[in-house]
Amino acid sequence: MDLILFLKAIILGMVEGLTEFAPISSTGHMIIVDDMWLQSKEFLTKYVANTFKVVIQLGSILAVVVVFWDRLIGLIGLKRKKGINSDEPQNRLRLSQVIVGLLPAGVLGVLFEDYIDEYLFSTETVLVGLVIGAFFMIFADFFSKKEATVKTVDQITYKQALTVGLIQCFSLWPGFSRSGSTISGGVLVGMSHRAAADFTFIMAVPIMAGASFLSLVKNWQYFSMDALPFFIVGFVSAFIFALLSIQFFLRMINRIKLIPFAIYRIVLAGVVYMVYF
């Protein structure tokens, strides 16, 4: 494997892993880093480059599965261990609640996938998403309840799950951030930042895995075995950095909340605007 190719795979995997679950938009960072700097489509074909981004996203998904393993097997009816974010011995978050949270964005994503891919994946649209999403996060922190009524995901109601799911639709605009929208929506309806983050990550597994699977099937004919080492390195890099990012984020989110991430997004958008334009 070419050393430059190797380093680019690591960098893209790192960017994906560090940003996928923080409320700063992984899609936005991937577009900015790749389009403005790495330009993977210059050393891979357009379709293989797009398939690579799906593959490294699967590395991030695997990290969530590892962190939330007991919670996830509880959702499908298997016994889980005690003490996973709850004092209750059995999981009370229902799979049906997760599905309710997934449906709105899932349906809109399928209906408008081609339009989003063709017209919204650009640096300009990402900057818009970063800024508007940042102000939404600031709004959520200012107007959230001082004392959250929902401390863990086990206390989430169907109405709250649906509300978070509807707000998640904003994240279909690249740069807005799926976790930024859902965590903001969660705290606005009375969840603690940690409960909203946990619910966000749990919802991420089926929606990201489903989207990645469909994308791989759609682009399978463009898969190049010559690029397989590139894919493997990117996948492993994304998994490792996502694992570290998730654990750090979950420990800190109740303490630092959303505003620091919002400020970072606004600063990033400003810097990219000055450099890019």
C-alpha positions as CSV (number, residue, x, y, z in Angstrom):
1,M,0.0,0.0,0.0
2,D,1.3,3.5,-0.9
3,L,2.3,5.4,2.3
4,I,0.3,8.5,1.3
5,L,-2.8,6.3,0.6
6,F,-2.3,4.7,4.0
7,L,-2.1,8.0,5.8
8,K,-5.1,9.4,4.0
9,A,-7.1,6.3,5.0
10,I,-6.1,6.7,8.7
11,I,-7.0,10.4,8.6
12,L,-10.4,9.9,7.0
13,G,-11.1,7.1,9.5
14,M,-10.0,9.3,12.4
15,V,-12.2,12.2,11.2
16,E,-15.2,9.8,10.9
17,G,-14.6,8.2,14.2
18,L,-14.1,11.4,16.2
19,T,-17.0,13.3,14.7
20,E,-19.7,10.7,14.0
21,F,-21.3,10.8,17.4
22,A,-20.3,14.3,18.7
23,P,-22.8,17.0,17.8
24,I,-20.5,18.6,15.3
25,S,-21.5,16.8,12.1
26,S,-19.4,13.9,10.8
27,T,-20.7,14.4,7.3
28,G,-19.8,18.0,7.4
29,H,-16.2,17.3,8.6
30,M,-15.8,14.5,6.0
31,I,-16.8,16.9,3.2
32,I,-14.6,19.7,4.4
33,V,-11.6,17.5,5.1
34,D,-11.9,15.4,2.0
35,D,-13.0,18.1,-0.5
36,M,-10.7,20.8,0.7
37,W,-7.6,18.8,1.6
38,L,-7.4,15.0,1.0
39,Q,-9.5,14.9,-2.2
40,S,-9.9,11.1,-2.2
41,K,-11.7,11.2,-5.6
42,E,-8.4,12.2,-7.2
43,F,-6.7,8.9,-6.2
44,L,-9.8,6.7,-6.2
45,T,-12.7,6.7,-8.6
46,K,-15.7,8.7,-7.4
47,Y,-17.8,5.7,-6.6
48,V,-15.0,3.8,-4.8
49,A,-14.3,6.9,-2.7
50,N,-18.0,7.1,-1.8
51,T,-18.1,3.3,-0.9
52,F,-15.0,3.9,1.3
53,K,-16.9,6.5,3.3
54,V,-19.7,4.0,3.9
55,V,-17.2,1.3,5.0
56,I,-15.5,3.6,7.6
57,Q,-18.9,4.6,8.9
58,L,-19.5,0.9,9.6
59,G,-16.4,1.1,11.8
60,S,-18.1,3.8,13.8
61,I,-21.3,1.7,14.1
62,L,-19.3,-1.2,15.4
63,A,-17.9,1.0,18.2
64,V,-21.5,1.9,19.3
65,V,-22.4,-1.8,19.3
66,V,-19.4,-2.5,21.6
67,V,-20.2,0.3,24.0
68,F,-24.0,-0.4,24.1
69,W,-23.9,-4.1,23.7
70,D,-25.9,-5.0,26.8
71,R,-28.5,-2.3,26.1
72,L,-28.9,-3.5,22.5
73,I,-29.3,-7.1,23.2
74,G,-31.9,-6.1,25.8
75,L,-33.8,-4.3,23.1
76,I,-34.2,-7.5,21.1
77,G,-35.5,-9.4,24.1
78,L,-32.3,-11.0,25.4
79,K,-31.3,-10.7,29.1
80,R,-28.9,-7.9,29.8
81,K,-26.6,-7.3,32.7
82,K,-27.6,-5.1,35.6
83,G,-26.4,-1.6,36.1
84,I,-26.2,-0.4,32.5
85,N,-27.3,3.3,32.9
86,S,-30.2,2.1,35.0
87,D,-30.9,0.9,38.5
88,E,-33.5,-1.5,37.0
89,P,-32.4,-5.1,36.5
90,Q,-34.2,-5.3,33.2
91,N,-34.2,-3.0,30.2
92,R,-37.3,-0.9,30.0
93,L,-36.5,1.0,26.8
94,R,-38.6,-0.8,24.2
95,L,-37.5,-1.5,20.6
96,S,-40.8,0.0,19.5
97,Q,-39.8,3.3,21.1
98,V,-36.6,3.2,19.1
99,I,-38.5,2.5,15.9
100,V,-40.8,5.4,16.6
101,G,-37.8,7.6,16.9
102,L,-36.3,6.3,13.7
103,L,-39.3,6.4,11.4
104,P,-39.6,10.2,10.5
105,A,-36.0,10.7,9.3
106,G,-35.9,7.2,7.9
107,V,-38.9,7.8,5.7
108,L,-37.7,11.2,4.5
109,G,-34.2,9.9,4.0
110,V,-35.4,7.2,1.6
111,L,-37.8,9.6,-0.3
112,F,-35.2,12.3,-0.8
113,E,-31.9,10.4,-0.8
114,D,-31.1,11.2,-4.4
115,Y,-31.9,14.9,-4.1
116,I,-29.8,15.1,-0.9
117,D,-26.8,13.3,-2.5
118,E,-27.0,15.5,-5.6
119,Y,-27.7,19.0,-4.3
120,L,-26.8,19.1,-0.6
121,F,-23.4,17.5,-0.4
122,S,-21.1,20.5,-0.8
123,T,-19.0,22.7,1.4
124,E,-21.4,25.6,1.0
125,T,-24.4,23.7,2.3
126,V,-22.4,22.1,5.1
127,L,-21.4,25.6,6.4
128,V,-25.1,26.6,6.5
129,G,-25.9,23.4,8.4
130,L,-23.1,23.9,10.8
131,V,-24.2,27.4,11.7
132,I,-28.0,26.8,11.9
133,G,-27.5,23.6,13.8
134,A,-25.2,25.4,16.3
135,F,-27.8,28.1,17.0
136,F,-30.4,25.3,17.5
137,M,-28.1,23.6,20.0
138,I,-27.7,26.9,21.9
139,F,-31.4,27.4,21.9
140,A,-31.9,23.9,23.3
141,D,-29.5,24.5,26.2
142,F,-31.0,27.9,27.1
143,F,-34.6,26.7,27.0
144,S,-34.2,23.1,28.3
145,K,-35.7,22.4,31.7
146,K,-33.4,23.2,34.6
147,E,-34.1,19.8,36.2
148,A,-34.5,17.0,33.6
149,T,-37.5,14.8,34.2
150,V,-35.9,11.9,32.2
151,K,-32.6,10.8,33.7
152,T,-32.1,7.6,31.7
153,V,-33.4,6.2,28.4
154,D,-35.5,3.8,30.4
155,Q,-37.8,6.7,31.3
156,I,-38.4,7.9,27.7
157,T,-42.0,8.0,26.6
158,Y,-43.3,7.3,23.1
159,K,-44.3,11.0,22.7
160,Q,-40.7,12.0,23.5
161,A,-39.3,9.4,21.2
162,L,-41.5,10.7,18.3
163,T,-40.6,14.3,19.0
164,V,-36.9,13.5,18.9
165,G,-37.5,11.5,15.7
166,L,-39.2,14.5,14.1
167,I,-36.4,16.8,15.1
168,Q,-33.9,14.3,13.8
169,C,-35.2,15.1,10.3
170,F,-33.2,18.4,10.4
171,S,-30.0,16.2,10.2
172,L,-30.8,15.2,6.7
173,W,-29.2,18.5,5.8
174,P,-25.5,17.8,5.7
175,G,-23.7,19.7,8.5
176,F,-26.7,20.0,10.8
177,S,-25.6,16.8,12.7
178,R,-27.8,13.9,13.6
179,S,-26.6,13.7,17.2
180,G,-26.8,17.5,17.5
181,S,-30.4,17.6,16.4
182,T,-31.5,14.6,18.5
183,I,-29.7,15.5,21.7
184,S,-31.1,19.1,21.4
185,G,-34.5,17.7,20.8
186,G,-34.2,15.4,23.7
187,V,-33.2,18.0,26.2
188,L,-36.0,20.3,25.0
189,V,-38.6,17.6,25.9
190,G,-37.2,17.0,29.4
191,M,-34.4,14.5,29.0
192,S,-31.0,14.9,30.6
193,H,-28.1,15.4,28.2
194,R,-26.8,11.9,29.0
195,A,-30.2,10.3,28.4
196,A,-30.7,12.1,25.1
197,A,-27.1,11.1,24.1
198,D,-27.7,7.4,25.0
199,F,-31.0,7.4,23.0
200,T,-29.2,9.1,20.1
201,F,-26.5,6.4,20.0
202,I,-28.9,3.5,20.3
203,M,-31.0,4.9,17.4
204,A,-27.8,5.3,15.4
205,V,-27.1,1.6,15.1
206,P,-30.2,0.6,13.0
207,I,-30.4,3.8,11.0
208,M,-26.7,4.0,10.2
209,A,-26.4,0.3,9.6
210,G,-29.4,0.3,7.3
211,A,-28.2,3.3,5.3
212,S,-24.7,1.9,5.0
213,F,-26.1,-1.5,3.8
214,L,-28.3,0.1,1.2
215,S,-25.4,2.3,0.0
216,L,-23.0,-0.7,-0.3
217,V,-25.6,-2.7,-2.3
218,K,-26.2,0.3,-4.5
219,N,-22.4,0.8,-5.2
220,W,-21.2,-2.8,-5.0
221,Q,-20.3,-2.9,-8.7
222,Y,-17.8,-0.1,-8.0
223,F,-16.0,-2.0,-5.2
224,S,-12.4,-2.4,-6.1
225,M,-10.3,-5.2,-4.6
226,D,-7.2,-3.0,-5.2
227,A,-8.7,-0.5,-2.7
228,L,-9.3,-3.2,-0.1
229,P,-6.3,-2.4,2.1
230,F,-7.4,1.2,2.0
231,F,-10.9,0.2,3.2
232,I,-9.5,-2.0,6.0
233,V,-7.2,0.7,7.4
234,G,-10.0,3.3,7.3
235,F,-12.4,0.9,9.0
236,V,-10.1,0.1,11.8
237,S,-9.1,3.7,12.3
238,A,-12.8,4.8,12.4
239,F,-13.6,2.0,14.9
240,I,-10.7,2.9,17.3
241,F,-11.3,6.7,17.3
242,A,-15.1,6.3,17.5
243,L,-14.7,4.0,20.6
244,L,-12.5,6.6,22.3
245,S,-14.8,9.5,21.2
246,I,-18.0,7.8,22.4
247,Q,-16.6,7.0,25.9
248,F,-15.2,10.5,26.4
249,F,-18.4,12.1,25.1
250,L,-20.7,10.1,27.4
251,R,-18.6,10.9,30.5
252,M,-18.6,14.6,29.7
253,I,-22.0,15.5,28.1
254,N,-24.0,16.2,31.3
255,R,-21.2,18.4,32.5
256,I,-20.3,20.5,29.4
257,K,-23.7,20.3,27.6
258,L,-24.1,21.5,24.0
259,I,-22.9,25.2,23.9
260,P,-19.2,24.4,23.7
261,F,-19.9,22.2,20.6
262,A,-22.1,24.9,19.1
263,I,-19.3,27.5,19.5
264,Y,-16.8,25.2,17.9
265,R,-19.2,24.7,14.9
266,I,-19.6,28.4,14.4
267,V,-15.8,29.0,14.6
268,L,-15.2,26.1,12.2
269,A,-17.7,27.5,9.7
270,G,-16.1,30.9,9.9
271,V,-12.6,29.6,9.3
272,V,-13.7,27.4,6.4
273,Y,-15.6,30.2,4.9
274,M,-12.6,32.5,5.0
275,V,-10.3,29.8,3.6
276,Y,-12.6,28.3,1.0
277,F,-14.2,31.5,-0.3
